[in-house]
Structures are given as C-alpha cells and as structure tokens.
Amino acid sequence: MLSRPLRVLAALGVAVVLAASATAGMSRTAAPLSLNVNFTINGVISVSLPNGTPVGVTSGTPTVVPAGYYIVNMNGPGGCAAMPHFILRGPGVQIFDNLNEGESDHVEYNANLLPNSTYVWSSDAAPGVTHTFVTSSDVAGTAPARPANGLTSGNHTTVKSSDFVGSDILPERGQLVGSISAAGKLSLAYKGKSVASLKAGRYTIVVTDKSSSVGLTVQKVARAVTPLSSRAFVGKKRVEVQLTAGKWTFAPSGGKQSFTIPVVSAL
C-alpha cells in the first residue's frame, strides 16, 4: 500500500491531469470553427472543413457539422479573375460574395450556425444546384474576437462587392418573368410591364424556355456571363439572382436579341 504522502502526491497528480484535460477541452471550443470556400481559376467552388472533408451534398444524406460560430474563409486565385458568387443561406446566415469581383484572393465572414438547422450553399454559375448540410445539437465554436463580415485578410477593409450580410442585405424585389419562344426570341417583364430599368436587389427570375437550342444568360457589363437556362433546357425554371448597380444584359445564348437594363442603387 502507498504511504499517506505518496497517496497525496498521486491524488494531486490526478487533479493536475484532470485540470489540464479540462483546460485543453476548453481551448478546443474557445475558438471559432472554420469553413473553407475555395474558388478555382475556372470558377468552380468547393466547400470543406479544415481537414478536407467536403461540406454539402446535392442529394442523399446531408453532411453533419457541429453548430456554433464559424469563420468562413473564402480563397481564390486573385489577379482580378472573374469569379461566380458563392451563396450560403440558412437560419441566421446569408452570405453572397465573389471575392470582391475576383480582385481579392482571401475574404472572411463570421457565421453563427444554429443547432439542429439546415443550411445550403450554391454558386450562381450553376443555377438550381444546391449543396445541403445540417448542424448537430452540439455547439462547439464560440464567437470570434473581431467581426469578419466581408473583410479581406490583408488589411481588413470592407470588401466592395455585392455582399449581403446583416444590414448590407439588398432587399427582395420580386419576380422578373422571362420567356424564350421556340424561335429563340426573348421577352422580359417585371410586375406585368416591360423592363426599362430596375432597382438593385434580389430578384427571382422565372424563365419559360420553349427553345431546345437557345438558353438565357445574364451578364453585368465587364463581368462573367451567368447562365440562367441551358441551350438544351425546355420548360420553366426559377433562379434567384442579385442585381447590383450597373448595366446588366439579358440575352438568349446563341440568339440575336438582348436587353441591356440599367440597375440603379437600392438607396
């Protein structure tokens, strides 16, 4: 049997180990978690955890991640490469960003993912394709020390892009109704009238495409083209887009007709 002094020392040793374990456990949850959003030079977006595990599925059982505060690290090639918008939506979270129109190679956001909730992310380069993931009941990440809603990692200045997070969310404007005839002719209407101009905001574009060889695209002047319906698609499609101030062109892909519409500031 151990003598009393040895028993005291052993008990103290156990207490130190337990305290160290508790401290280590607290340190593991004291920092925010992170999601990595990676843009490639050809505009493909992927989302993963720091260990490389993909986040979000297009079908089947959704990815499960812990709830809590996350830093969303958006990484791209930089060099003013035209990038599509990354979109993340769910309870308490709404992010829409394309790396400052492709000019930044790293942008950060804070996102508080609530327990037992469903979130989806998508790219506006692939309309209609959504990636779903869910949070568990476990809350692991705590609030970060500083805000990071659209900040570049280099100088932490606000990114001038079409972000919509918190108070910067552009308002919903309703539906734009587009129609492509079997001959490839485009018509566009807003609230039942032909479109001369629009206010900046989020629009749901409802496209009725009757052509099997012509699709519909939208493009901000000097930016990348975003397909709304493919050439082979026939039927009706709903696509949400964010139109920021500037000139936007709606055109049938492969068609001759187009509409260039000025979009004015939401203010």
N, C-alpha and C positions, 0 to 999 in steps of 0.2 A: 504494500500500500504506500501511496505517496505521503510524505510528511506534510504537515499543515502549510509550511512556507511554499513547498512545491505545488500544493493544491491551489494556493492563492495565485501563484505565478501562472499556472495553467489556466485558471479562470480569467485572469487578466489578458492572457494571450487570446483566448476565445473571444473576449469582448472587443479586443482590438481588431481581430479579423472580421467580426460582425460589423463593427463600425466602418471599417474600410470597405466592406462589401456594400453597405448601405450608401456610403458616400459615392462609390462607383456607380451604383444604380441610379442615384440622383443625378450624377453627371451625365449619364446616358440619356436622361429625359429632360435635362435642364436646357438643352439647346434645341432650336427648331430642327425639324426634319427637312429633307430636300427632295425635290423632283428635278430631273434634268430633261430639258426640252432641247433637242438637237436638230438644227437645220442643216441640210447638205447644200452644196452649191447648185444642185439641180432642183432644189425646192422641196425635197422630201423631208417630212417632220417625223420624229420618233420621240417617245417619252419613256423614261426609265428611272428606276431608283438608283442611288449611288453605286450599288453592287452590280448594276447592269440588268436587273430584272425588268422586262418590259411592263409598262403600266397601261392598261386599257385593252379591251378586245372588241372586235367588230361583231362577234357572235359567240354564243356559248356562255360559260360561267365567267362573270366579270372578275378582274383582278381585285384582290383584297389588300388594302393598306391600312396602317393604323390611322386613327383620327388625330388631329392636333394641328399645330402651326407648322407650315412648310415654307421654305424659301424655294420659289420656282426659278431655277437657273436656266435662262434661255441662251443658247450658244449657237453661233452661226459663223459662216466663213468671213463675214465683214467685206470690206472692199466695195461697198455700195452695190453688192449683188442683190438683184430683185428677189425678195422673199415673199412667200404667201403669208397670210395671217394665221397664227396659232390662236385657237379659241378654246377656253376652258370655262365650263359652266357647271353650276350646282348650288346647293344651299349656301348662301353667304359668299359665293365666289363667282366672279365674272371677269375674265381676262381676254383681251383681244389685242394682239400685238404682232408685228412683223419685223422686230429688231430695228425700229426707227427707220422704216422703209429700206431695210437691208444695210444701213450705214454703220450700225453697231455690231460688234461680234459677241457682246455679252450684255444681257439685261436681266434684272432681278425683280421679282414680285414676292410679296407676302401673301399667303393664302391660308386661312383657317378652315381646315376640312372638318366638318362636324361629324360626330359619331353616327354610325348606322345610316349613312346617307349615300346617295348615288351621284356620281359626277361623270361628265362626258367631256372629251376633248375632240377637236377636229381641226382640219386645215381647209381654208376656203379654196385651196387648189383642188380639193376632192369633195365637191358639194354632195351632201347626202350620206357621206361616210363618217360615222361616229364611233369613237372608242370609249367604252364604258368601263368604269371601275367603281368600287364601293369601299367605304370605310368600315372598320370593325367598331366594336364598342370600346376598345382600348384607346385611351388618349395618351399619346406618347410625347408629342412635341410641345414645347412652351413658346410663348411669344418671343420674337426676336428683339434685340436691343434697339434696333432702329427701323424706321419704315423703309420699305423697298418696293413701292408701287410704281414700276416703270423707271427704275434707276439703272444707269449704266454702272458697271463695276469700277470704271476708271476714275470718274470724277463725281459720281453720284448726283448728276444734274438730271432734271426731269427730261425724259425722252419725248421728243416732239413727234409723236406718231398718232395713229388712230386708236390709241388705247381706250378701253372703257373699264375703269375700275373705280369703285366708290363714287365720289362726286363727279368724276370725269366721264361717267357713263352717258353716251349720247341717247337721246330719247327714241322710243319706238315711234315710227311714223305710219305704220300700217302696211298695206299691200300695194305693190306695183304689179300690174297684170300685163304679162307679155304673151303674145301669140305669134307663132310662126306658121304660115299657111303651107299647104303641100307644095306650093311653088317656091317656098323659101322667103316669102315676104313677111316682114316684121311689123307688128303694131305694138304700141306700149301705152298704157293708161294708168292714171292714178286718181282714185276716187271718181272713176267713171269719165274722166276727161283726159284728152291728150296731154302729154307732159311737155311743158316748156322749160320749167326749172323745178328744183327740189330743195328742201332744207336738209342740212346734214343730219344724219340719224341712222337708225337701224330699220331696214325695210325687209319685208318678206316678199320675195319675187315669186309670183305664181306663173309658171310658164306652161302654156299649152302648145306642144310641139307636134305638128301634123306632118312634118317632113322627115323622111328617113335618110336624108343626105345632108341636112343643114341643122346645126345646133345654134345655141345662143351664147354669146360671150359678153362680158362687161370688162371695161378697162379704164382705169384712171390715166389721164394723159401722162406719158413718160413712165408708166409703171407696167408691171406684168399683166398679161391677159388672164382673166379668171373665167373658166368655162362654167356656164350655168346649166346647159344641157349638151349632151354629146351629139355628134352628127347622126349616129345610128339610133338615138333615142326617139321614140314616138310615144306620146302620152302627156300626162300632166305631172309637173314637178314643182315642189316648193323649196326655195333656197333662201336662207337669211343672209343678207349682206349688210355691211356697214359702209355707208357712203359719207366720206369726209369732204370738206370744202374743196372745190376744184371742178374740173371738167371731166365728165365720165361719158364714155362711149358704149352704147349698147348696139351690138351688131350680130347678125347671123353669121356663123362661121361658114365661110365659103359662099356667102350671099353677097349681094351688091348694096343692099340698103343698110343704113345705120342711123342711129340717133346720138348726137352729142349733146348732153344735157348739163348745164351749169348747176352745181350744187353749192348753195350759199351756207354760210356759217349758221350753226344751230342757235347762236345767241341773238 
